[in-house]
Amino acid sequence: MRAAGHWLKAYGGWVLLAAGAAFLAIGVLRGEHMTVLAKAIRVCLECIGLG
């Protein structure tokens, strides 16, 4: 049981970092960044009353 906790402390952050980078790359490859940008622009324009 101790070995499992040691592994998690030693490599848990790196595993999460790698997973986040993988999901980021998948999103960019699918073109999701443009969708997020368009929605952000729309929300900002609505907030200042232009949309």
Summary of the structure (lengths in Angstrom):
residues: 51
radius of gyration: 18.8
end to end distance: 56.8
largest distance: 58.5
contacts: 91
relative contact order: 0.07
helix: 88%
strand: 0%
